[in-house]
């Protein structure tokens, strides 16, 4: 019979108590600090908060210049990661974790904002260019490949061509935009489960439709 104190400890820490080697790294991109919490560039952080909450996991351990936690999703042991390096240096945290756990690039899934997609639209890609997204660019430079998976969350295009891009991605979402994005979190989670099964095509069918 298990020690009663061990049982209390297991209950208090939730599903993050699972054991086993990390098989995947799931990264949500954003900037640390309260001033960035609801900005467009933090769409990845926001989605990670939903995913960790759904799993009953906490992303609160400092490691690899990031906040991390571990959980099991769809039978796979996953490292949840929110880099604390600021967006432009996200690759430093991701590559450090990948090296430590010996995770191949194709088993890294990155959730990021995308200004080329309308608010709330989601797009899954198996690999590809960074498309100008600074966090993805840093990851590709540090990993030395673009062969990692990604889930892109639409944050809308800047209002006019002359609008400064940095100012746009650091601007705060309107409440209606938050609602449009959060409505798609269950679909993102469903797509993520398919990606962890190795069925990225099915994830695309789930997430990429309007």
NULUMVO-721212 format. One record per atom (N, C-alpha, C): chain; x, y, z; atom name. Coordinates in Angstrom, 2 decimals, m for minus. Atoms other than C-alpha are relative to their C-alpha. Last residue first. Example, Ala and Ser with C-alpha at 12.3 -4.5 7.8 and 13.67 -1.06 7.14 Angstrom:
# residues 2
SITE kette      c1      c2      c3 atom
SITE     A   m0.82   m1.19   m0.06    N
SITE     A   13.67   m1.06    7.14   CA
SITE     A   m0.77    1.09    0.73    C
SITE     A    0.89   m1.19    0.00    N
SITE     A   12.30   m4.50    7.80   CA
SITE     A    0.90    1.20    0.00    C
***
This chain:
# residues 210
SITE kette      c1      c2      c3 atom
SITE     A    0.53   m1.24   m0.57    N
SITE     A  m11.87   27.90  m41.62   CA
SITE     A   m1.08   m0.34    1.02    C
SITE     A    1.27   m0.42    0.59    N
SITE     A  m10.03   24.62  m42.16   CA
SITE     A   m0.49    1.28    0.68    C
SITE     A   m0.18   m0.98    1.08    N
SITE     A   m6.37   24.41  m41.18   CA
SITE     A   m1.29    0.49   m0.64    C
SITE     A   m0.35   m1.38   m0.37    N
SITE     A   m6.83   22.85  m37.76   CA
SITE     A   m0.04    1.00   m1.13    C
SITE     A    0.72   m0.52   m1.16    N
SITE     A   m8.62   19.53  m38.18   CA
SITE     A    0.20    1.49    0.18    C
SITE     A    1.44    0.05    0.32    N
SITE     A   m7.50   18.64  m41.70   CA
SITE     A   m0.83    0.61    1.12    C
SITE     A    0.27   m1.06    0.96    N
SITE     A   m3.97   19.79  m40.85   CA
SITE     A   m1.49    0.06   m0.35    C
SITE     A   m0.04   m1.24   m0.77    N
SITE     A   m3.94   17.56  m37.78   CA
SITE     A   m0.29    1.20   m0.89    C
SITE     A    1.30   m0.10   m0.66    N
SITE     A   m5.03   14.68  m40.03   CA
SITE     A   m0.08    1.26    0.85    C
SITE     A    1.00   m0.25    1.04    N
SITE     A   m2.01   15.28  m42.23   CA
SITE     A   m1.38    0.15    0.62    C
SITE     A    0.06   m1.44    0.23    N
SITE     A    0.23   15.58  m39.15   CA
SITE     A   m1.03    0.35   m1.07    C
SITE     A    0.95   m0.22    1.08    N
SITE     A   m0.56   11.99  m38.16   CA
SITE     A   m0.19    1.51   m0.23    C
SITE     A   m0.73    0.07    1.26    N
SITE     A    2.51   11.10  m36.10   CA
SITE     A   m0.88    0.24   m1.20    C
SITE     A    0.19    1.34    0.54    N
SITE     A    0.39   10.29  m33.05   CA
SITE     A    0.82   m0.21   m1.27    C
SITE     A   m0.74    0.89   m0.89    N
SITE     A    1.81   13.40  m31.36   CA
SITE     A   m0.17   m1.47   m0.40    C
SITE     A   m1.42   m0.19    0.31    N
SITE     A    0.63   15.40  m34.37   CA
SITE     A    0.85   m0.93    0.87    C
SITE     A   m0.27    0.71    1.25    N
SITE     A   m2.86   13.94  m33.91   CA
SITE     A    1.48    0.11   m0.39    C
SITE     A    0.05    1.44   m0.29    N
SITE     A   m2.92   15.04  m30.27   CA
SITE     A    0.30   m0.82   m1.25    C
SITE     A   m1.24    0.37   m0.68    N
SITE     A   m1.79   18.51  m31.33   CA
SITE     A    0.03   m1.49    0.29    C
SITE     A   m1.03    0.11    1.02    N
SITE     A   m4.69   18.74  m33.77   CA
SITE     A    1.33   m0.41    0.59    C
SITE     A    0.33    1.20    0.77    N
SITE     A   m7.16   18.02  m30.98   CA
SITE     A    1.05   m0.24   m1.09    C
SITE     A   m0.35    1.16   m0.84    N
SITE     A   m5.45   20.60  m28.77   CA
SITE     A   m0.26   m1.30   m0.74    C
SITE     A   m1.46    0.07   m0.04    N
SITE     A   m5.60   23.20  m31.53   CA
SITE     A    0.45   m1.21    0.80    C
SITE     A   m0.40    0.55    1.30    N
SITE     A   m9.29   22.41  m32.05   CA
SITE     A    1.52   m0.12   m0.09    C
SITE     A    0.31    1.44    0.02    N
SITE     A   m9.96   22.90  m28.33   CA
SITE     A    0.43   m0.66   m1.31    C
SITE     A   m0.92    0.79   m0.82    N
SITE     A   m8.02   26.21  m28.47   CA
SITE     A   m0.35   m1.48    0.04    C
SITE     A   m0.69    1.03    0.77    N
SITE     A  m10.05   27.55  m31.41   CA
SITE     A    0.96   m0.85    0.83    C
SITE     A    0.99    0.95    0.52    N
SITE     A  m12.60   29.53  m29.41   CA
SITE     A    0.66   m1.17   m0.73    C
SITE     A    0.23    1.03   m1.02    N
SITE     A   m9.66   31.11  m27.58   CA
SITE     A   m1.05   m1.01   m0.43    C
SITE     A   m1.13    0.93   m0.11    N
SITE     A   m8.56   32.92  m30.73   CA
SITE     A   m0.32   m1.12    0.97    C
SITE     A   m0.11    0.72    1.27    N
SITE     A  m11.91   34.52  m31.54   CA
SITE     A    1.13   m1.03    0.05    C
SITE     A    1.11    0.96    0.09    N
SITE     A  m12.47   35.45  m27.88   CA
SITE     A    0.12   m0.84   m1.26    C
SITE     A   m0.28    1.05   m0.99    N
SITE     A   m9.06   37.08  m27.55   CA
SITE     A   m1.06   m1.08   m0.10    C
SITE     A   m1.07    0.79    0.61    N
SITE     A   m9.80   39.02  m30.75   CA
SITE     A    0.39   m1.16    0.92    C
SITE     A    0.62    0.85    1.02    N
SITE     A  m13.14   40.21  m29.35   CA
SITE     A    1.03   m0.88   m0.70    C
SITE     A    0.73    1.13   m0.61    N
SITE     A  m11.34   41.45  m26.22   CA
SITE     A   m0.63   m0.94   m1.02    C
SITE     A    1.32   m0.42   m0.44    N
SITE     A   m8.96   43.55  m28.38   CA
SITE     A   m0.71   m1.20    0.63    C
SITE     A    1.22    0.50    0.63    N
SITE     A   m5.43   42.19  m28.48   CA
SITE     A   m1.23    0.75    0.53    C
SITE     A    0.88    0.83   m0.82    N
SITE     A   m2.56   44.35  m27.25   CA
SITE     A   m1.25   m0.41   m0.78    C
SITE     A    1.24   m0.66   m0.38    N
SITE     A    0.14   45.64  m29.60   CA
SITE     A   m0.93   m0.99    0.70    C
SITE     A   m0.04   m0.28   m1.43    N
SITE     A    3.58   44.04  m29.56   CA
SITE     A   m1.24    0.75    0.48    C
SITE     A   m0.01    1.28   m0.71    N
SITE     A    3.04   42.39  m32.95   CA
SITE     A    0.08    0.18    1.51    C
SITE     A    1.23    0.77    0.20    N
SITE     A    1.94   45.74  m34.40   CA
SITE     A    0.01   m1.30    0.82    C
SITE     A    1.06   m0.61   m0.80    N
SITE     A    4.71   47.88  m32.91   CA
SITE     A   m1.29   m0.81   m0.11    C
SITE     A   m0.31    0.26   m1.41    N
SITE     A    7.33   45.51  m34.29   CA
SITE     A   m1.08    0.56    0.91    C
SITE     A    0.32    1.39   m0.33    N
SITE     A    5.64   45.59  m37.70   CA
SITE     A    0.26   m0.33    1.46    C
SITE     A   m1.20    0.69   m0.44    N
SITE     A    5.63   49.39  m37.95   CA
SITE     A   m0.34   m1.42    0.49    C
SITE     A    0.03    0.23   m1.45    N
SITE     A    2.53   50.52  m39.83   CA
SITE     A    1.22   m0.83    0.39    C
SITE     A   m1.02   m0.83   m0.65    N
SITE     A    3.38   51.76  m43.33   CA
SITE     A    0.08   m0.22    1.51    C
SITE     A   m1.38    0.38    0.34    N
SITE     A    1.55   48.90  m45.07   CA
SITE     A    1.07    0.78    0.74    C
SITE     A   m0.37   m0.58    1.29    N
SITE     A   m1.77   49.50  m43.24   CA
SITE     A    1.49   m0.24   m0.24    C
SITE     A    1.12   m0.74    0.60    N
SITE     A   m3.67   47.83  m40.39   CA
SITE     A    0.29    0.70   m1.32    C
SITE     A   m0.06   m1.39   m0.49    N
SITE     A   m1.01   45.20  m39.62   CA
SITE     A   m1.00    0.85   m0.80    C
SITE     A   m1.00   m0.84    0.65    N
SITE     A   m2.19   41.73  m40.59   CA
SITE     A   m0.01    1.40    0.58    C
SITE     A    0.42   m1.09    0.88    N
SITE     A   m4.14   39.56  m38.19   CA
SITE     A    1.16    0.80   m0.56    C
SITE     A    0.19   m1.19   m0.85    N
SITE     A   m3.17   37.48  m35.16   CA
SITE     A   m0.36    1.22   m0.85    C
SITE     A    0.16   m1.29    0.67    N
SITE     A   m3.49   34.06  m36.80   CA
SITE     A   m0.25    1.14    0.98    C
SITE     A    1.26   m0.63   m0.41    N
SITE     A   m2.21   31.15  m34.75   CA
SITE     A   m0.08    1.39   m0.62    C
SITE     A    0.03   m1.45    0.12    N
SITE     A    0.47   28.95  m36.31   CA
SITE     A   m1.39    0.53    0.33    C
SITE     A    1.41   m0.37    0.00    N
SITE     A    1.07   25.39  m35.15   CA
SITE     A   m0.05    1.52    0.03    C
SITE     A    0.49   m1.23   m0.61    N
SITE     A    4.56   24.21  m36.02   CA
SITE     A   m1.52    0.14   m0.11    C
SITE     A    1.42   m0.26    0.24    N
SITE     A    6.54   21.11  m36.78   CA
SITE     A   m0.43    1.30    0.68    C
SITE     A    0.74    0.17   m1.24    N
SITE     A   10.32   20.98  m37.05   CA
SITE     A   m1.45    0.40   m0.27    C
SITE     A    0.80    1.23   m0.06    N
SITE     A   12.29   20.41  m40.24   CA
SITE     A   m0.58   m0.25    1.39    C
SITE     A    1.39   m0.45   m0.07    N
SITE     A   13.49   23.99  m40.69   CA
SITE     A   m0.96   m1.19    0.12    C
SITE     A    0.95    0.64    0.92    N
SITE     A   17.06   23.02  m39.87   CA
SITE     A   m1.36    0.66    0.14    C
SITE     A   m0.67    0.27    1.27    N
SITE     A   20.23   24.25  m38.15   CA
SITE     A   m0.89   m0.68   m1.00    C
SITE     A    0.11    1.44    0.29    N
SITE     A   18.61   23.91  m34.73   CA
SITE     A    0.75   m0.37   m1.27    C
SITE     A   m0.64    0.77   m1.08    N
SITE     A   19.88   27.32  m33.60   CA
SITE     A   m0.06   m1.50   m0.23    C
SITE     A   m1.44   m0.26   m0.02    N
SITE     A   19.15   29.11  m36.89   CA
SITE     A    0.71   m0.86    1.04    C
SITE     A   m0.61    0.63    1.17    N
SITE     A   15.77   27.46  m37.29   CA
SITE     A    1.51    0.22   m0.04    C
SITE     A    0.02    1.45   m0.18    N
SITE     A   14.80   28.35  m33.73   CA
SITE     A    0.67   m0.70   m1.16    C
SITE     A   m1.02    0.35   m1.00    N
SITE     A   15.90   31.96  m34.15   CA
SITE     A    0.08   m1.51    0.20    C
SITE     A   m1.30   m0.22    0.63    N
SITE     A   13.85   32.31  m37.36   CA
SITE     A    1.14   m0.39    0.94    C
SITE     A   m0.24    1.15    0.87    N
SITE     A   10.85   30.76  m35.65   CA
SITE     A    1.35    0.12   m0.70    C
SITE     A   m0.23    1.16   m0.85    N
SITE     A   11.10   33.37  m32.90   CA
SITE     A    0.29   m1.24   m0.81    C
SITE     A   m1.34   m0.05   m0.59    N
SITE     A   11.55   36.22  m35.37   CA
SITE     A    0.32   m1.20    0.89    C
SITE     A    0.28    0.04   m1.44    N
SITE     A    8.54   35.38  m37.55   CA
SITE     A    1.32   m0.17    0.74    C
SITE     A   m0.23   m1.29   m0.62    N
SITE     A    9.68   36.46  m41.04   CA
SITE     A   m0.31    0.04    1.49    C
SITE     A    0.98   m0.99    0.45    N
SITE     A    8.10   33.51  m42.82   CA
SITE     A    0.16    1.36    0.65    C
SITE     A    0.50   m0.71   m1.18    N
SITE     A   10.09   31.01  m40.75   CA
SITE     A   m0.98    1.10   m0.36    C
SITE     A   m0.76   m1.20   m0.35    N
SITE     A   10.46   28.70  m43.73   CA
SITE     A   m0.63    0.69    1.21    C
SITE     A    0.08   m1.14    0.91    N
SITE     A    8.96   25.23  m43.82   CA
SITE     A    0.79    1.19    0.50    C
SITE     A   m1.30   m0.68    0.06    N
SITE     A    8.13   22.15  m41.78   CA
SITE     A   m0.16    1.20   m0.91    C
SITE     A   m0.99    1.00   m0.40    N
SITE     A    5.16   19.93  m40.87   CA
SITE     A    1.40    0.61    0.05    C
SITE     A   m0.99    0.29    1.05    N
SITE     A    2.75   22.83  m40.94   CA
SITE     A    1.02   m0.98    0.54    C
SITE     A   m1.03    0.97   m0.38    N
SITE     A   m0.47   23.37  m38.97   CA
SITE     A    0.93   m0.22   m1.18    C
SITE     A   m0.62    0.76    1.09    N
SITE     A   m2.50   26.50  m39.60   CA
SITE     A    1.10   m0.89    0.57    C
SITE     A   m1.07    0.88   m0.45    N
SITE     A   m4.98   28.20  m37.29   CA
SITE     A    0.55   m0.74   m1.22    C
SITE     A   m0.29    1.09    0.92    N
SITE     A   m7.25   31.17  m37.98   CA
SITE     A    1.18   m0.80    0.53    C
SITE     A    0.64    1.26   m0.37    N
SITE     A   m8.23   33.14  m34.88   CA
SITE     A    0.24   m1.15   m0.95    C
SITE     A    0.16    0.26   m1.44    N
SITE     A   m7.47   36.58  m36.26   CA
SITE     A   m0.74   m1.32    0.22    C
SITE     A    1.03   m0.78   m0.68    N
SITE     A   m6.70   36.35  m39.98   CA
SITE     A   m0.10   m0.41    1.47    C
SITE     A    1.28    0.66   m0.18    N
SITE     A   m3.44   34.72  m41.00   CA
SITE     A   m0.97    0.92    0.73    C
SITE     A    0.55    0.24    1.34    N
SITE     A   m0.38   36.48  m42.44   CA
SITE     A   m1.36   m0.68    0.06    C
SITE     A    0.69   m1.20    0.47    N
SITE     A    0.45   37.99  m39.04   CA
SITE     A   m0.60   m0.18   m1.39    C
SITE     A   m0.23   m0.15    1.44    N
SITE     A    1.26   34.57  m37.57   CA
SITE     A   m0.82    1.18   m0.51    C
SITE     A    0.90   m0.93    0.66    N
SITE     A    1.66   33.95  m33.84   CA
SITE     A    0.35    0.08   m1.48    C
SITE     A   m0.40   m1.40    0.17    N
SITE     A    3.54   30.86  m32.69   CA
SITE     A   m1.13    0.84   m0.58    C
SITE     A    1.23   m0.78    0.18    N
SITE     A    3.13   27.31  m31.41   CA
SITE     A    0.38    1.47   m0.04    C
SITE     A   m0.05   m1.40   m0.44    N
SITE     A    6.23   25.17  m31.94   CA
SITE     A   m1.32    0.69   m0.30    C
SITE     A    1.19   m0.68    0.50    N
SITE     A    6.26   21.36  m32.11   CA
SITE     A   m0.02    1.41    0.59    C
SITE     A    0.18   m1.32   m0.62    N
SITE     A    9.59   19.55  m31.76   CA
SITE     A   m1.19    0.67   m0.66    C
SITE     A    0.77    0.20   m1.23    N
SITE     A    9.58   15.84  m32.58   CA
SITE     A   m0.09    1.27    0.84    C
SITE     A    1.37    0.34    0.37    N
SITE     A   10.64   16.49  m36.19   CA
SITE     A   m0.90   m0.29    1.21    C
SITE     A    0.80   m1.18    0.38    N
SITE     A   13.70   18.31  m34.84   CA
SITE     A   m1.45   m0.33   m0.33    C
SITE     A   m0.18   m0.34    1.41    N
SITE     A   14.99   15.12  m33.11   CA
SITE     A   m0.89    1.18   m0.37    C
SITE     A    1.24   m0.04    0.77    N
SITE     A   14.96   15.15  m29.31   CA
SITE     A    0.30    0.43   m1.43    C
SITE     A   m0.29    0.72    1.25    N
SITE     A   18.15   14.13  m27.49   CA
SITE     A   m1.27   m0.15   m0.85    C
SITE     A    0.87    1.18    0.06    N
SITE     A   16.73   15.25  m24.12   CA
SITE     A    0.21   m0.85   m1.25    C
SITE     A    0.01    0.69   m1.29    N
SITE     A   19.59   17.65  m23.37   CA
SITE     A   m0.81   m1.30   m0.07    C
SITE     A   m1.29    0.66   m0.20    N
SITE     A   20.16   18.62  m27.00   CA
SITE     A    0.00   m0.83    1.27    C
SITE     A   m0.09    1.08    0.98    N
SITE     A   16.50   19.36  m27.62   CA
SITE     A    1.29   m0.78    0.16    C
SITE     A    0.87    1.08   m0.45    N
SITE     A   16.30   21.38  m24.40   CA
SITE     A    0.09   m1.20   m0.94    C
SITE     A   m0.59    0.53   m1.23    N
SITE     A   19.32   23.51  m25.35   CA
SITE     A   m0.82   m1.18    0.52    C
SITE     A   m1.12    0.86    0.37    N
SITE     A   18.02   23.93  m28.92   CA
SITE     A    0.66   m0.62    1.23    C
SITE     A    0.50    1.20    0.68    N
SITE     A   14.67   25.21  m27.68   CA
SITE     A    1.14   m0.95   m0.33    C
SITE     A    0.68    0.88   m0.97    N
SITE     A   16.13   27.65  m25.15   CA
SITE     A   m0.41   m1.31   m0.66    C
SITE     A   m1.00    0.41   m1.00    N
SITE     A   18.61   29.21  m27.59   CA
SITE     A   m0.60   m0.98    1.00    C
SITE     A   m0.72    1.19    0.41    N
SITE     A   16.05   29.19  m30.39   CA
SITE     A    1.03   m0.49    1.00    C
SITE     A    0.72    1.20   m0.43    N
SITE     A   13.81   31.67  m28.60   CA
SITE     A    0.76   m1.28   m0.30    C
SITE     A   m1.03    0.99   m0.39    N
SITE     A   16.37   34.46  m29.05   CA
SITE     A   m0.63   m1.32    0.45    C
SITE     A   m1.07    0.08    1.00    N
SITE     A   14.22   36.95  m31.01   CA
SITE     A    1.09   m1.01    0.33    C
SITE     A    0.33    0.68    1.26    N
SITE     A   11.12   36.24  m28.91   CA
SITE     A    1.21   m0.23   m0.91    C
SITE     A    0.61   m0.92    0.94    N
SITE     A   12.41   37.12  m25.47   CA
SITE     A   m0.01   m0.64   m1.38    C
SITE     A   m1.13   m0.72    0.61    N
SITE     A   14.76   34.73  m23.65   CA
SITE     A   m0.43    1.22   m0.80    C
SITE     A   m0.04   m1.28   m0.70    N
SITE     A   12.07   33.40  m21.30   CA
SITE     A    1.11    0.89   m0.54    C
SITE     A   m1.31   m0.66   m0.08    N
SITE     A   11.15   30.43  m23.50   CA
SITE     A   m0.11    1.38    0.67    C
SITE     A    0.23   m1.40    0.32    N
SITE     A    7.76   28.85  m22.62   CA
SITE     A    1.34    0.72    0.14    C
SITE     A   m1.04   m1.03   m0.12    N
SITE     A    8.18   25.07  m22.73   CA
SITE     A   m0.51    1.38   m0.41    C
SITE     A    0.68   m1.26    0.31    N
SITE     A    6.04   21.99  m22.19   CA
SITE     A    0.98    1.14    0.27    C
SITE     A   m0.53   m1.15   m0.73    N
SITE     A    8.12   18.80  m22.28   CA
SITE     A   m0.73    1.24   m0.50    C
SITE     A   m0.25   m1.28    0.69    N
SITE     A    5.94   15.97  m23.54   CA
SITE     A    0.60    1.01    0.97    C
SITE     A   m0.58   m0.87   m1.02    N
SITE     A    5.67   12.28  m22.64   CA
SITE     A    0.51    1.26   m0.68    C
SITE     A   m1.37   m0.43    0.26    N
SITE     A    3.38   10.70  m25.21   CA
SITE     A    0.48    0.93    1.11    C
SITE     A   m0.93    1.10   m0.20    N
SITE     A    0.25    8.67  m24.37   CA
SITE     A    1.46    0.35   m0.23    C
SITE     A    0.27    1.06    0.96    N
SITE     A   m2.16   11.19  m25.85   CA
SITE     A    1.03   m1.12    0.07    C
SITE     A    1.11   m0.34    0.89    N
SITE     A   m0.58   13.97  m23.84   CA
SITE     A   m0.14   m1.13   m1.01    C
SITE     A    0.27    1.03    1.00    N
SITE     A    1.61   13.14  m20.84   CA
SITE     A   m1.23    0.42   m0.79    C
SITE     A    1.32    0.62   m0.08    N
SITE     A    3.04   16.03  m18.87   CA
SITE     A   m0.09   m1.11   m1.03    C
SITE     A    0.16    1.25    0.74    N
SITE     A    6.28   17.83  m18.12   CA
SITE     A   m1.40   m0.55    0.20    C
SITE     A    0.73    0.99   m0.77    N
SITE     A    6.87   21.44  m17.16   CA
SITE     A   m0.08   m1.25   m0.84    C
SITE     A    0.34    1.30    0.56    N
SITE     A    9.08   24.26  m18.36   CA
SITE     A   m0.86   m0.82    0.97    C
SITE     A    0.86    0.64   m0.99    N
SITE     A    9.78   27.95  m17.89   CA
SITE     A   m0.49   m1.29   m0.62    C
SITE     A    1.44    0.11    0.28    N
SITE     A   12.68   28.88  m20.11   CA
SITE     A   m0.73   m0.41    1.26    C
SITE     A    0.42   m1.39    0.24    N
SITE     A   16.38   29.77  m20.12   CA
SITE     A   m1.48    0.05   m0.37    C
SITE     A   m0.29   m0.30    1.41    N
SITE     A   17.04   25.99  m20.43   CA
SITE     A   m0.38    1.44   m0.36    C
SITE     A   m1.02    0.88    0.60    N
SITE     A   15.40   25.39  m17.03   CA
SITE     A    0.15    0.38   m1.47    C
SITE     A   m0.98   m0.74    0.79    N
SITE     A   13.20   27.36  m14.62   CA
SITE     A    1.09   m0.95   m0.50    C
SITE     A   m1.38    0.29   m0.38    N
SITE     A   10.27   25.23  m13.46   CA
SITE     A    0.94    0.75   m0.93    C
SITE     A   m0.50   m0.91   m1.04    N
SITE     A    6.78   26.75  m13.63   CA
SITE     A    1.42   m0.31    0.47    C
SITE     A   m1.22   m0.41    0.69    N
SITE     A    4.86   25.31  m16.55   CA
SITE     A    0.67    1.02    0.91    C
SITE     A   m0.50   m1.34   m0.29    N
SITE     A    2.27   23.45  m14.51   CA
SITE     A    1.27    0.25   m0.79    C
SITE     A   m1.45   m0.14   m0.18    N
SITE     A    0.26   20.46  m15.69   CA
SITE     A    0.35    1.45    0.30    C
SITE     A   m0.25   m0.05   m1.44    N
SITE     A   m3.43   19.64  m15.28   CA
SITE     A    1.47    0.11    0.33    C
SITE     A   m0.74    1.18   m0.43    N
SITE     A   m3.52   18.58  m18.92   CA
SITE     A    0.17   m0.07    1.52    C
SITE     A    0.79    1.17    0.38    N
SITE     A   m6.25   21.07  m19.82   CA
SITE     A    0.66   m1.30    0.46    C
SITE     A    1.16    0.06   m0.87    N
SITE     A   m4.46   23.77  m17.89   CA
SITE     A   m0.85   m1.23   m0.29    C
SITE     A   m0.48    0.45   m1.32    N
SITE     A   m1.19   23.02  m19.67   CA
SITE     A   m1.16   m0.12    0.98    C
SITE     A   m0.41    1.40    0.10    N
SITE     A   m2.93   23.23  m23.06   CA
SITE     A    0.45   m0.53    1.36    C
SITE     A    1.19    0.85    0.17    N
SITE     A   m4.77   26.47  m22.26   CA
SITE     A    0.39   m1.47    0.04    C
SITE     A    0.73   m0.08   m1.26    N
SITE     A   m1.65   28.16  m20.89   CA
SITE     A   m1.26   m0.87   m0.06    C
SITE     A   m0.65    0.92   m0.93    N
SITE     A    0.26   26.92  m23.93   CA
SITE     A   m0.69    0.01    1.36    C
SITE     A    0.44    1.35    0.34    N
SITE     A   m2.25   28.66  m26.20   CA
SITE     A    0.61   m1.03    0.94    C
SITE     A    1.41    0.09   m0.37    N
SITE     A   m1.62   31.96  m24.41   CA
SITE     A   m0.55   m1.40   m0.30    C
SITE     A    0.09    0.12   m1.45    N
SITE     A    2.15   31.57  m24.60   CA
SITE     A   m1.45   m0.25    0.43    C
SITE     A   m0.53    1.32   m0.34    N
SITE     A    1.91   30.99  m28.36   CA
SITE     A   m0.05   m0.28    1.50    C
SITE     A    1.04    0.98    0.32    N
SITE     A   m0.35   34.01  m28.88   CA
SITE     A    0.45   m1.42    0.35    C
SITE     A    0.11    0.99   m1.07    N
SITE     A    2.26   36.12  m27.09   CA
SITE     A   m1.12   m1.02   m0.24    C
SITE     A   m1.18    0.87    0.00    N
SITE     A    3.39   38.09  m30.16   CA
SITE     A   m0.10   m1.11    1.06    C
SITE     A    0.10    0.94    1.13    N
SITE     A   m0.13   39.48  m30.50   CA
SITE     A    1.16   m0.99   m0.01    C
SITE     A   m0.43   m0.55    1.29    N
SITE     A   m0.01   41.09  m27.05   CA
SITE     A   m0.01   m1.09   m1.07    C
SITE     A    1.09    0.12    0.98    N
SITE     A   m2.07   39.90  m24.11   CA
SITE     A    0.36    0.65   m1.34    C
SITE     A    0.89    1.14   m0.19    N
SITE     A    0.72   39.15  m21.63   CA
SITE     A   m1.06   m0.17   m1.08    C
SITE     A    0.18    0.67    1.30    N
SITE     A    3.40   41.50  m22.96   CA
SITE     A   m1.10   m1.05    0.02    C
SITE     A    0.31   m0.99    1.03    N
SITE     A    3.44   44.06  m20.13   CA
SITE     A   m0.26   m0.63   m1.36    C
SITE     A    1.42   m0.34    0.00    N
SITE     A    3.20   41.24  m17.60   CA
SITE     A   m0.38    0.97   m1.11    C
SITE     A    0.33   m1.28   m0.63    N
SITE     A    6.66   39.94  m18.47   CA
SITE     A   m1.46    0.36   m0.16    C
SITE     A    0.31    0.03   m1.42    N
SITE     A    8.12   37.25  m20.70   CA
SITE     A   m0.34    1.38    0.54    C
SITE     A   m0.94   m0.81   m0.77    N
SITE     A    7.82   37.47  m24.50   CA
SITE     A   m0.38   m0.05    1.48    C
SITE     A    0.49   m1.25   m0.54    N
SITE     A    6.11   34.81  m26.57   CA
SITE     A    1.12    0.77    0.66    C
SITE     A   m0.87   m1.18    0.12    N
SITE     A    6.47   31.43  m28.23   CA
SITE     A   m0.69    1.24    0.56    C
SITE     A    0.84   m1.16    0.29    N
SITE     A    4.81   28.23  m27.05   CA
SITE     A    0.88    1.23   m0.01    C
SITE     A   m0.47   m1.36   m0.32    N
SITE     A    7.07   25.21  m27.34   CA
SITE     A   m1.07    1.02   m0.36    C
SITE     A    1.05   m0.91    0.47    N
SITE     A    6.04   21.54  m27.24   CA
SITE     A    0.36    1.40    0.50    C
SITE     A   m0.07   m1.33   m0.62    N
SITE     A    9.03   19.20  m26.95   CA
SITE     A   m1.07    0.86   m0.65    C
SITE     A    0.29   m1.17    0.82    N
SITE     A    8.40   15.54  m27.68   CA
SITE     A    0.25    1.26    0.82    C
SITE     A    0.01    0.43    1.40    N
SITE     A    9.58   12.16  m26.37   CA
SITE     A   m0.21    1.16   m0.96    C
SITE     A    0.64   m0.98    0.88    N
SITE     A   10.58   13.06  m22.80   CA
SITE     A    0.14   m0.45   m1.45    C
SITE     A   m0.87   m0.92    0.73    N
SITE     A   11.60    9.91  m20.94   CA
SITE     A   m0.82    0.93   m0.88    C
SITE     A   m0.38    0.41    1.34    N
SITE     A    9.17    8.36  m18.51   CA
SITE     A    0.83    1.06   m0.69    C
SITE     A   m1.42    0.29    0.20    N
SITE     A    7.28    9.28  m15.38   CA
SITE     A    0.25   m0.40   m1.45    C
SITE     A   m0.28    1.16    0.83    N
SITE     A    3.99   10.99  m14.67   CA
SITE     A    1.48   m0.18   m0.25    C
SITE     A   m0.80    0.98   m0.73    N
SITE     A    3.88   13.46  m11.76   CA
SITE     A    0.37   m1.21   m0.84    C
SITE     A   m1.41   m0.21    0.31    N
SITE     A    2.75   16.32  m14.03   CA
SITE     A    0.92   m1.00    0.70    C
SITE     A   m0.46    0.99    0.96    N
SITE     A   m0.75   14.87  m13.81   CA
SITE     A    1.46    0.16   m0.36    C
SITE     A    0.76    0.26    1.22    N
SITE     A   m1.50   16.80  m10.63   CA
SITE     A    0.67   m0.99   m0.91    C
SITE     A   m0.78   m0.42    1.16    N
SITE     A    1.08   18.09   m8.13   CA
SITE     A   m0.67   m0.37   m1.32    C
SITE     A   m0.25   m1.45    0.00    N
SITE     A   m1.19   18.09   m5.09   CA
SITE     A    0.73    0.47   m1.24    C
SITE     A    1.22   m0.73    0.26    N
SITE     A   m2.58   14.61   m5.78   CA
SITE     A    0.28    1.48   m0.17    C
SITE     A    0.39    0.26    1.39    N
SITE     A    0.87   13.05   m6.07   CA
SITE     A   m1.25    0.77   m0.36    C
SITE     A   m0.93   m0.71    0.88    N
SITE     A    2.06   14.69   m2.85   CA
SITE     A   m0.40   m0.16   m1.46    C
SITE     A    0.34   m1.42   m0.08    N
SITE     A   m1.03   13.51   m0.98   CA
SITE     A    0.89    0.82   m0.94    C
SITE     A    1.26   m0.19    0.71    N
SITE     A   m0.41    9.97   m2.23   CA
SITE     A   m0.43    1.46    0.01    C
SITE     A   m0.29    0.05    1.43    N
SITE     A    3.24   10.09   m1.17   CA
SITE     A   m1.26    0.23   m0.82    C
SITE     A   m0.62   m1.28    0.33    N
SITE     A    2.14   11.22    2.30   CA
SITE     A    0.38    0.06   m1.48    C
SITE     A    1.03   m1.03    0.10    N
SITE     A   m0.28    8.28    2.54   CA
SITE     A    0.57    1.36   m0.37    C
SITE     A   m0.08   m0.90   m1.14    N
SITE     A    2.49    5.78    1.78   CA
SITE     A   m0.97    1.15   m0.18    C
SITE     A   m0.82   m1.21    0.13    N
SITE     A    1.30    3.45   m0.95   CA
SITE     A   m0.01    0.80    1.29    C
SITE     A    0.86   m1.21    0.00    N
SITE     A    0.00    0.00    0.00   CA
SITE     A    0.89    1.25    0.00    C
***
